[in-house]
């Protein structure tokens, strides 16, 4: 049962990263992938920017995981 709760937590965390708008929110703070040079991508900030970019890139699988989670929650209660 803890695995399902852990999966839902990761899914919510990924949803939060996927909805961040790069132009309105991230560019003001210098957190865009274009601003990261090759050397700076290995830093913690570069890794987080890469994670945010990957979450935004994989929106379609994220939508499918959300649909599956909603259906399971509807049937299981």
mmCIF file of the C-alpha atoms, coordinates in Angstrom:
data_MODEL
# 
_entry.id   MODEL 
# 
loop_
_atom_site.group_PDB 
_atom_site.id 
_atom_site.type_symbol 
_atom_site.label_atom_id 
_atom_site.label_alt_id 
_atom_site.label_comp_id 
_atom_site.label_asym_id 
_atom_site.label_entity_id 
_atom_site.label_seq_id 
_atom_site.pdbx_PDB_ins_code 
_atom_site.Cartn_x 
_atom_site.Cartn_y 
_atom_site.Cartn_z 
_atom_site.occupancy 
_atom_site.B_iso_or_equiv 
_atom_site.pdbx_formal_charge 
_atom_site.auth_seq_id 
_atom_site.auth_comp_id 
_atom_site.auth_asym_id 
_atom_site.auth_atom_id 
_atom_site.pdbx_PDB_model_num 
ATOM 1  C CA . UNK A 1 1  ? 0.000   0.000  0.000   1.00 0.00 ? 1  UNK A CA 1 
ATOM 2  C CA . UNK A 1 2  ? 2.909   2.364  0.658   1.00 0.00 ? 2  UNK A CA 1 
ATOM 3  C CA . UNK A 1 3  ? 4.006   1.980  -2.972  1.00 0.00 ? 3  UNK A CA 1 
ATOM 4  C CA . UNK A 1 4  ? 0.712   3.423  -4.230  1.00 0.00 ? 4  UNK A CA 1 
ATOM 5  C CA . UNK A 1 5  ? 1.025   6.412  -1.888  1.00 0.00 ? 5  UNK A CA 1 
ATOM 6  C CA . UNK A 1 6  ? 4.632   6.908  -2.975  1.00 0.00 ? 6  UNK A CA 1 
ATOM 7  C CA . UNK A 1 7  ? 3.570   6.757  -6.661  1.00 0.00 ? 7  UNK A CA 1 
ATOM 8  C CA . UNK A 1 8  ? 0.882   9.384  -6.068  1.00 0.00 ? 8  UNK A CA 1 
ATOM 9  C CA . UNK A 1 9  ? 3.383   11.664 -4.334  1.00 0.00 ? 9  UNK A CA 1 
ATOM 10 C CA . UNK A 1 10 ? 5.854   11.381 -7.210  1.00 0.00 ? 10 UNK A CA 1 
ATOM 11 C CA . UNK A 1 11 ? 3.021   12.001 -9.676  1.00 0.00 ? 11 UNK A CA 1 
ATOM 12 C CA . UNK A 1 12 ? 1.956   15.185 -7.856  1.00 0.00 ? 12 UNK A CA 1 
ATOM 13 C CA . UNK A 1 13 ? 5.559   16.370 -7.712  1.00 0.00 ? 13 UNK A CA 1 
ATOM 14 C CA . UNK A 1 14 ? 5.983   15.757 -11.457 1.00 0.00 ? 14 UNK A CA 1 
ATOM 15 C CA . UNK A 1 15 ? 2.716   17.572 -12.191 1.00 0.00 ? 15 UNK A CA 1 
ATOM 16 C CA . UNK A 1 16 ? 4.003   20.585 -10.276 1.00 0.00 ? 16 UNK A CA 1 
ATOM 17 C CA . UNK A 1 17 ? 7.152   20.709 -12.419 1.00 0.00 ? 17 UNK A CA 1 
ATOM 18 C CA . UNK A 1 18 ? 5.225   20.160 -15.645 1.00 0.00 ? 18 UNK A CA 1 
ATOM 19 C CA . UNK A 1 19 ? 2.990   23.201 -15.200 1.00 0.00 ? 19 UNK A CA 1 
ATOM 20 C CA . UNK A 1 20 ? 5.823   25.668 -14.622 1.00 0.00 ? 20 UNK A CA 1 
ATOM 21 C CA . UNK A 1 21 ? 5.879   28.129 -17.508 1.00 0.00 ? 21 UNK A CA 1 
ATOM 22 C CA . UNK A 1 22 ? 9.415   28.689 -18.741 1.00 0.00 ? 22 UNK A CA 1 
ATOM 23 C CA . UNK A 1 23 ? 8.790   32.184 -20.138 1.00 0.00 ? 23 UNK A CA 1 
ATOM 24 C CA . UNK A 1 24 ? 6.792   33.629 -17.259 1.00 0.00 ? 24 UNK A CA 1 
ATOM 25 C CA . UNK A 1 25 ? 8.295   31.926 -14.227 1.00 0.00 ? 25 UNK A CA 1 
ATOM 26 C CA . UNK A 1 26 ? 11.635  30.306 -14.931 1.00 0.00 ? 26 UNK A CA 1 
ATOM 27 C CA . UNK A 1 27 ? 13.260  32.865 -17.269 1.00 0.00 ? 27 UNK A CA 1 
ATOM 28 C CA . UNK A 1 28 ? 12.950  35.647 -14.686 1.00 0.00 ? 28 UNK A CA 1 
ATOM 29 C CA . UNK A 1 29 ? 15.059  33.643 -12.282 1.00 0.00 ? 29 UNK A CA 1 
ATOM 30 C CA . UNK A 1 30 ? 17.593  32.362 -14.814 1.00 0.00 ? 30 UNK A CA 1 
ATOM 31 C CA . UNK A 1 31 ? 16.361  28.775 -14.674 1.00 0.00 ? 31 UNK A CA 1 
ATOM 32 C CA . UNK A 1 32 ? 16.026  28.043 -18.410 1.00 0.00 ? 32 UNK A CA 1 
ATOM 33 C CA . UNK A 1 33 ? 17.827  25.253 -20.199 1.00 0.00 ? 33 UNK A CA 1 
ATOM 34 C CA . UNK A 1 34 ? 19.163  27.703 -22.801 1.00 0.00 ? 34 UNK A CA 1 
ATOM 35 C CA . UNK A 1 35 ? 21.010  29.682 -20.116 1.00 0.00 ? 35 UNK A CA 1 
ATOM 36 C CA . UNK A 1 36 ? 22.788  26.610 -18.775 1.00 0.00 ? 36 UNK A CA 1 
ATOM 37 C CA . UNK A 1 37 ? 26.171  26.074 -20.418 1.00 0.00 ? 37 UNK A CA 1 
ATOM 38 C CA . UNK A 1 38 ? 27.673  22.596 -20.734 1.00 0.00 ? 38 UNK A CA 1 
ATOM 39 C CA . UNK A 1 39 ? 29.780  23.053 -17.577 1.00 0.00 ? 39 UNK A CA 1 
ATOM 40 C CA . UNK A 1 40 ? 26.931  24.410 -15.472 1.00 0.00 ? 40 UNK A CA 1 
ATOM 41 C CA . UNK A 1 41 ? 24.591  21.504 -16.245 1.00 0.00 ? 41 UNK A CA 1 
ATOM 42 C CA . UNK A 1 42 ? 26.445  19.263 -13.822 1.00 0.00 ? 42 UNK A CA 1 
ATOM 43 C CA . UNK A 1 43 ? 25.660  21.544 -10.863 1.00 0.00 ? 43 UNK A CA 1 
ATOM 44 C CA . UNK A 1 44 ? 22.599  21.052 -8.661  1.00 0.00 ? 44 UNK A CA 1 
ATOM 45 C CA . UNK A 1 45 ? 20.827  23.999 -10.314 1.00 0.00 ? 45 UNK A CA 1 
ATOM 46 C CA . UNK A 1 46 ? 21.580  22.562 -13.751 1.00 0.00 ? 46 UNK A CA 1 
ATOM 47 C CA . UNK A 1 47 ? 20.231  19.165 -12.722 1.00 0.00 ? 47 UNK A CA 1 
ATOM 48 C CA . UNK A 1 48 ? 16.998  20.718 -11.406 1.00 0.00 ? 48 UNK A CA 1 
ATOM 49 C CA . UNK A 1 49 ? 16.577  22.732 -14.620 1.00 0.00 ? 49 UNK A CA 1 
ATOM 50 C CA . UNK A 1 50 ? 17.070  19.522 -16.618 1.00 0.00 ? 50 UNK A CA 1 
ATOM 51 C CA . UNK A 1 51 ? 14.467  17.739 -14.475 1.00 0.00 ? 51 UNK A CA 1 
ATOM 52 C CA . UNK A 1 52 ? 11.954  20.552 -14.990 1.00 0.00 ? 52 UNK A CA 1 
ATOM 53 C CA . UNK A 1 53 ? 12.589  20.492 -18.739 1.00 0.00 ? 53 UNK A CA 1 
ATOM 54 C CA . UNK A 1 54 ? 12.160  16.694 -18.849 1.00 0.00 ? 54 UNK A CA 1 
ATOM 55 C CA . UNK A 1 55 ? 8.858   16.903 -16.950 1.00 0.00 ? 55 UNK A CA 1 
ATOM 56 C CA . UNK A 1 56 ? 7.596   19.499 -19.410 1.00 0.00 ? 56 UNK A CA 1 
ATOM 57 C CA . UNK A 1 57 ? 8.723   17.390 -22.360 1.00 0.00 ? 57 UNK A CA 1 
ATOM 58 C CA . UNK A 1 58 ? 6.940   14.241 -21.137 1.00 0.00 ? 58 UNK A CA 1 
ATOM 59 C CA . UNK A 1 59 ? 3.478   15.729 -20.665 1.00 0.00 ? 59 UNK A CA 1 
ATOM 60 C CA . UNK A 1 60 ? 1.624   13.079 -22.685 1.00 0.00 ? 60 UNK A CA 1 
ATOM 61 C CA . UNK A 1 61 ? 2.782   10.129 -20.528 1.00 0.00 ? 61 UNK A CA 1 
ATOM 62 C CA . UNK A 1 62 ? 2.082   12.280 -17.486 1.00 0.00 ? 62 UNK A CA 1 
ATOM 63 C CA . UNK A 1 63 ? -1.501  12.800 -18.651 1.00 0.00 ? 63 UNK A CA 1 
ATOM 64 C CA . UNK A 1 64 ? -1.895  9.034  -19.093 1.00 0.00 ? 64 UNK A CA 1 
ATOM 65 C CA . UNK A 1 65 ? -0.531  8.333  -15.595 1.00 0.00 ? 65 UNK A CA 1 
ATOM 66 C CA . UNK A 1 66 ? -2.958  10.908 -14.179 1.00 0.00 ? 66 UNK A CA 1 
ATOM 67 C CA . UNK A 1 67 ? -5.899  9.238  -15.960 1.00 0.00 ? 67 UNK A CA 1 
ATOM 68 C CA . UNK A 1 68 ? -4.862  5.809  -14.676 1.00 0.00 ? 68 UNK A CA 1 
ATOM 69 C CA . UNK A 1 69 ? -4.524  7.169  -11.140 1.00 0.00 ? 69 UNK A CA 1 
ATOM 70 C CA . UNK A 1 70 ? -7.950  8.812  -11.280 1.00 0.00 ? 70 UNK A CA 1 
ATOM 71 C CA . UNK A 1 71 ? -9.596  5.606  -12.550 1.00 0.00 ? 71 UNK A CA 1 
ATOM 72 C CA . UNK A 1 72 ? -7.939  3.493  -9.854  1.00 0.00 ? 72 UNK A CA 1 
ATOM 73 C CA . UNK A 1 73 ? -8.993  5.969  -7.155  1.00 0.00 ? 73 UNK A CA 1 
ATOM 74 C CA . UNK A 1 74 ? -12.580 5.960  -8.468  1.00 0.00 ? 74 UNK A CA 1 
ATOM 75 C CA . UNK A 1 75 ? -12.840 2.190  -8.243  1.00 0.00 ? 75 UNK A CA 1 
ATOM 76 C CA . UNK A 1 76 ? -10.850 1.628  -5.066  1.00 0.00 ? 76 UNK A CA 1 
ATOM 77 C CA . UNK A 1 77 ? -12.226 4.517  -3.067  1.00 0.00 ? 77 UNK A CA 1 
# 
